[in-house]
Amino acid sequence: MGVSPNLVGVQMGLTELKVRKAQPREKMYRLSDQRGLYLQINPNGSKYWRYKYRVRKNGRLRETLLALGTYPEISLAIARERHWHAHQMRSEGRDPATVRRQQKELERMQAGDTFGAVGEDWFATQSAVWSETHRERQERLLTKELAPLFSIPIRDVKAPLLLSVIRKIEDRGVIETARRTNQVASQVFRHGIALGMTEADPAAQITRALQHAKPGHFAAVTNPDELGPLLATFDVFRGTPVVRAALKLTPLLLVRPGELRHMEWSELRLDDALWTIPGEKMKRGRDHVVPLATQSLSVLRDLRALTGNYRWVFPSARSASRPMSEVAVLAAMRRLGIPKDEATPHGFRATARTILAEVLDYRTELIEHQLAHAVRDATGEAYNRTRFLPQRREMMQAWADYLDRLQQTDTLKAINAKHPDQVTRTL
């Protein structure tokens, strides 16, 4: 194929020192090398080698990007070698991206009879149309819960073997997770049947052998006397600022945990004290407006100094390119000693629904509308996202103030138990 330019002393645009010292900025930027090769530096500090070129498709030239690896795993010298080979393919009339895709397809066909390979192909085929939350959940069930099956040829995974894997999940007490894992396994087996890799779906055969979860609701505190101490407990959490902020906002905003952790800065209008959640993130597929009380605004403004340059308000501690874990707030509550049968993040919606109606005397339709439930008026028309917004804004502020009073009262009681004279003066 010829000799690499690295070997004949062709002058290049980048140096290893310049690449190593490139620092992240507020926005992503690029450092160009030569003939379409460049280094992409992201705000979180990650560095990616890319080759930009044009390829003719359907009679038109279209710009294409080829990933060449990440720095420092891939050095400047190696990136240039990979770029040179890709550039040679272009000079021969071949598309490097197409060649790579064909190679991967060949590798998948050569080693594609394992449960893991079929599962990955199923996930790649189906996940493009899933919501972000559903995609993350399905990927976790596939790659974590079903990992013991990955290296086994899919035709050799019989019902007893699959059942042994699912039973281990049940032994952890997460019966619903076990059921969902078996559903994912069933989809992988059916995908394998379509590909001609196997002939049966063992997951369908073991359904009757699985445990059934007891019906119930998310644990929630609906007694004001118990809610105050619970909120006071939140103040002693010593985790990361991101999780701490999410923990504080959980009882304030009345949204589902998945909606909270997928909050983006672009969705917030802090000056107008509003958060608009796009319909694709909502359970019912419609935009939803959340008025922000002054307490919520204070938490978000403090957090903006830490994560305001990222897409996600609550980025993952492992990678700012994705939101924090779906169990982050729940894990924080467990670390605080709050048992699962006492309270859950999702349960605060039930807490608010009960207390707003029975204690603060707000109308049911306002509460249900703020909870993004299916609410219809007397004519049968569904309320739109901005209906009753002034009333809901007032209700959300009243709710935040009420939570403050409960928490402050319980804190004073705790101080009073230790220093009665001091509290008497404070009161």
N, C-alpha and C positions, 0 to 999 in steps of 0.2 A: 504493500500500500504506500510505500515511500518512506521517507525519513521524517521524524517529528521535528518541527521547528525548534524545539528545545535543544536539539542536538547539533544545530548548525548556527546557533548564535543569533537568531533573529531578535531584534530589539522588541521588548515587551513593555506594556504600560504600567504594570503593577510590580511591586517587590514584596518579598515575604515580610519584611519589616512593616511596610505600609498596610498590608493585610492584617497583620497581628495587632497593630496599634489603632486600627479603625474602631472608633467608639460609637455606641448607639446614640441616636438623636430622637427628638420628639416624634418624628415621622420616619418611615422606612426610606432608605436612600441606597444608591448603587455606586460602586466603583468599577469603572470600565477597564478592561484589559486590552483585548484586540478581537476583531472579527466576530463581534457578538458575545464574547465571553465577558461576564461581569460577576462581581460579588455583591450580593444583596444583604444589607445590614438592617435588621429589624429593631424596633424600639426596645425589645426585651434583651437585646444583645446577641441573638442568634445570627449566624452568618451562613448564607447559602450560595453555592456556585450555580450559575445559570448560563445557558447558551441560548441566545435569541437569534432566530433566523426566520426566513420566509420560505414557505412551501406552496406550490401551486395545487389547489384543490378545486375541482369543478370549474376550471378555467380561470380562477382568480388566485392571486397571491395572498396568502394568509400568514400572519405572524404566529410563530410557534415558540414555546419555551421548553427547553430540555433541562431537567434537573441533573446536576453533575455531582451532588453530594454536599456535605456541610463542612465548614471549617471549625476547628482545626483537624478533624478526622481526615479530611481530604485537603492536603497541602496545595499551595499554588502550583507546584510542579506537577502533581498528579492531576489537578483540575485542567491544566493545559494539555496534558496527554489525552485526557478524556475528550476535551474539546477538539483536539487535533483529529482524533479518530472520527468523531461526529462530523467534523467539517469535511473530511475526506469522503464520507458517505454522501454528503450533499454534492460534492464535486462529481460523484459518480451517478447522480440523479436519484439517490435513495434518501428517504426521510428517516433520520435517526430515531425519532420518536416511534415511528411505525416499526422499525427494525427491533427496537427494544421491546415493544409490545408483543411482537411475534416471538421473540426469544422467551419472554415470560410465559406466554401461552404454551410454548413447547415444553418449558420446564414444568408448568402446571399439569400438562397432559402426561409427562413422564412420571411425575410423582403425585398425581392428582387423585389417587384412589384412597387416600387416607381420609378419615372423618374430618380432620382439621382442614385439609385442602378443599374438600367439598364445602365445609362450613364457611371458609373464607370466600369461596366463589359465590355461595348463596348470599353472604353478607354484601359483597361488592355489587351483586346483581340487584338486590332489593333495596338497599339502604338509601339510595339517592332520593327517594320520594318520602322518606320518613322525617318526622320532626326531630330536632336535635336531641330532645330528652329521650324519645323512643330509641333513636339510634344508639345513644350512649348505653341505655339499659340493655338492649339486645346484644351489643358488643361485649358488655361485661358478662352477661350470662353465657355467651358463646366461648369467650376466651378465658374466662376464669372458672366458671362452674363446670363446663364441659371439657376443660383442659386435659383431664386424664384419658380422654378418648382420642386426642388429636393425632397421635402417631400410629393408630391402629387402622388398618384397611377398613373402610366403611362397611364392606360386605361381611366382615368378621365381628361387627358390633351387634350382638344378639340381645334379646330382651333381658336375660339375667344380668349381663354385664352393664347395660344401661341402668337397670333398676338398682344395682349396687352403687352406682354413682349418684343417682337421685336420692337414695336412702341416706347417704352420708350428708346430703344437704338437709334432709328432714331431721336428722339427728342434731343439727344445730338449732332446731326450733323454728326455722324460717320456712314454714310450710308453703306459703304463697310463692316464695322464691323457687322452691322445688317444683311447684306446678308450672311456673313460667319457664323454668329451665327445660322441662320436658316438652313444652310447646315449641321452644326453639329447636330442640333436638328433632322433633317431628318434622319441622320445616326443612331442616338440613337433610334428613332422610328422603323426604319427598323430592327435594332438589336433586339428590343423588340418583333417585329412580328416573327422573327426567333425563339425566345425563348418561344413564345406562351403567352407573357405577354399582348399584345395588338393586335388589328386587323387593325389599320389604321395609316397613316402617315400624321398628320395634317400639318406638315411643307410643304409638297407638295401642300396642298390645299390653303395655304396662299401666295404662291409665287407671284401671280399676284397682290396681295394687298400691296406688298412692294415697297418702293421708289427705284428709280434707281439712282445710282451715276453718276454725270456728267463726261464724259470722259475727260481725261487730263493727264498731266505729273507731275512728282514731281517738286515742285517749285525750281527754280535755278537762281542764279545770273550769268549772262553771260557778263555783262558790267564791264570792269576792274575798271572804276571809282566808281562803287558801291561795287566791291569785296573788295577793300582795307579797307573801313570803316567797312565792315562786319567782316573781319579778326581781325581788331584792337579791335572790341567789344569782341572777344573771350578772349583777354588778361585780361579783368576785371572780368572774371568768378571766383567766390569764393567758388565753390563747393568742393567736395572731390577730392583728388589728382588723383584718378582713373578716375573719369568722366572728370576731367580737361585734363588728358592725352589723353583720347579718343576723346575729343572735338578738341584738337590740331591736332591729327592724321587724323581726318575725311577728311579734304580737301587735305591732303598730299598723302594718299595711294591709292585713287581711287577705293576702294573696296566697296561692299555693306555693309550697317550697320550690318546685321547679321553676315557677314564674319569677320568684325572687332571685334565685341564683343565676338566672339567665338575663337579669337586668343589664342593659347597656347604657352607657353615658349618653349616647345619641337619642335615647328614648325619653330622657329627662329634660324638663324645662323648670329648672330650679327657681328662676325668677318669677315664674307663674305658679310655682308650687304644684306641679302636675307631672305625673308619669303616665305615658301612653304606651300600653303593651300591644304590640302588633297582633293581629288575629291569628297568624300562624303559630304563635306561642301559646295561644289560649285553648282551653279544652273545647270550647264551642266554636272556635274559628272566627271570632269577632273581636275587633279592637276593644280594648278596655281601658278606661281612664281611672287612675288612682290619685285622688287629691292628697297632697303631702302636708301633714301637720308640721308645726314649727319644730317639734321634737325630731321628726323624721328628717327634715331639712338640715338640722344641726348635725346629725349623724352622717348624712351624705356629703355635706360640705367638708367635714373633717376628713372623710375618706377620699375625697377628690384629690387631696394633696398627695396621696399615696398611689392611687390607681387611675387618676384622671387622664393619663396619657394612653391608657389601654382601652380596648373595646369593651371589656367586661367591667362592671362595677366591682364584682367579686371574682377576680381571677384566681385560678388554681395556683397553689403554692409551688407546684411542679412546673407549670408552663403557663405564662400569661396569655397564651393563644387560645385557652379554653377556660370555661368558668369553673368555679370551685366544685368539689365533689357533691353529689346529691345527698350524701349522708353527713356533710360537714357540720351543719347546725344540730342535727340529731346527735352526733358524736359529742358535740360540745355540751349538750344537755346531759348526756350520760356521764361525762367527766365531772359534771357538777353534782352528780349523785341523784339526778331526777330519774326515777324508774320509768320503764316504757309503759307501764299500766297507769301512770299518773298523768303524764303530759307528753305530747309530740308536737313538732313544728306545725303539722297540718291541723292539729287539734285546736290551735288558737283561733281558727275560723269559727269553730263551734263555740268557743269561749265568747268571742265577740258577738256572735249571733244571739246567744242566750242573754248576755248581760246588757247589750244595747237595747234589746226589747223589754226585758223584765225589770231592769234597774234604771236605765237611762231613758226608757219610754220612747224609743224611736220606732217609726212605722216600719212594718215588716218589709214593704216593698223597697224602701230605701236601703235597708240592710241587705236584702237579697240582691238588689241591683249592684251594691258595692262588692258583694261576694262573687259577682259575675255568674249568678245562677240564671236559669231560664225564667224570666219574670215577664208577665204580660198584663196589659191594662184591661179595663172593662170592655174594650172593643176587640180584645184578642191580639192587639198589636204588641210586638216585642219592644221594650224600651230601647232607645238607641244609647250609644255610649256616653253622650253628654247630657242626657235628660236628668233632671234633678241635681245637676252638678253643684249649684250653690248650696243646696240642702245637704248634699253628701259631703261637701267641703267642711261645712259646719259640724256635721256628725263626726267626721274623722278627727277634727281638732278636739271635740268634746271627749272622744274616746281616748286620745292620747293624754289629755289632761286628767281624765279619770284614772288611767294607769299610773300616772305620776303620783296622784294623791294616794293610791293604794300602796305604791312602793315606798313613798316617803313616810306614811303612817307606820308601815311595818318596820322601817329602819329606825324610826324614833322609839318604837316599842322595844326593839333590840337594845338600843342605847340605854333606855330607861331601866332595863333589867340589870345592866351593869353599873350605870351611873345615874341613879334616880335624881339626885340634886341638880346635876348638869342639865338633864332633860327638862326638868321643871322650869329652869331659867330659860331654856330654848323655847319652850311652848309659851 
